[in-house]
Amino acid sequence: GGLTTALLRAVGPEGRVHSIERREDFAEVARENVETFFGEPHPAWQLTVGDFQEVAPTLSPGEPAVDRVVLDMLAPWECVDAAAEVLVSGGVFLAYVATVTQLSRTAEALRDHGEFTEPYAWESFVRPWHLEGLAVRPEHRMNAHTGFLLTARRTAHGQEALKRVTRPAPGSRDEEELNHPDNEGFGGSDGEWTSKDLGERGVAPRKLKRALRDIRQGRDR
């Protein structure tokens, strides 16, 4: 019920929040927590027990009427089609996930659907600081990871989203080049594999000269 409580506070008295909970026991806990927080059943909240894929399309049959879909579940990628069906044009899809695998699968599901903008993901870090006199430093402990938030916006129904075009990385090689017999499966000629390609760091001439001088002076001793 924590997420529901936050959403109810965000939408205000004129908004509506419809929660879909798969498990009856979780729904009971959420209902109790929400009523405890607000002191009574919230008039803007409706709670349904069931699967999102089955319940969501019944909210407004045949007509998208949902401004936001917020998912906090194990496999949000399974709900992309149902979310797209109920979201209005320009509506926002948001999923909270805890792992990179979940993040990747959900993002790919949004791209594969074709009617969502390019997914955007981020995570937040909070690092407390110790403040005691002149001892000012970061705390020794912090929560380095809590989860990822992934968002995408619904395009107009029936309209494909613009595809994001990216340039290949400077060191990337296409498949034809990689498989060319002259390159022994590595791609590119020997002359192309420069120190920059390999990530080698150059040595400044002055530093090299100083190192040689120190070595030679040590020999003379």
Sequence and secondary structure as in RCSB ss.txt:
>XXXX:A:sequence
GGLTTALLRAVGPEGRVHSIERREDFAEVARENVETFFGEPHPAWQLTVGDFQEVAPTLSPGEPAVDRVVLDMLA
PWECVDAAAEVLVSGGVFLAYVATVTQLSRTAEALRDHGEFTEPYAWESFVRPWHLEGLAVRPEHRMNAHTGFLL
TARRTAHGQEALKRVTRPAPGSRDEEELNHPDNEGFGGSDGEWTSKDLGERGVAPRKLKRALRDIRQGRDR
>XXXX:A:secstr
 HHHHHHHHHH TT  EEEEES HHHHHHHHHHHHHHHSS  TTEEEEES HHHHGGGSSTTS  EEEEEEESS 
GGGGHHHHHHHEEEEEEEEEEESSHHHHHHHHHHHHHHSSB   EEE   B  EEEETTEEEE S  B    EEE
EEEB STT           TT   HHHHT GGGTTS S GGG  HHHHT     HHHHHHHHHHHHHHHH 
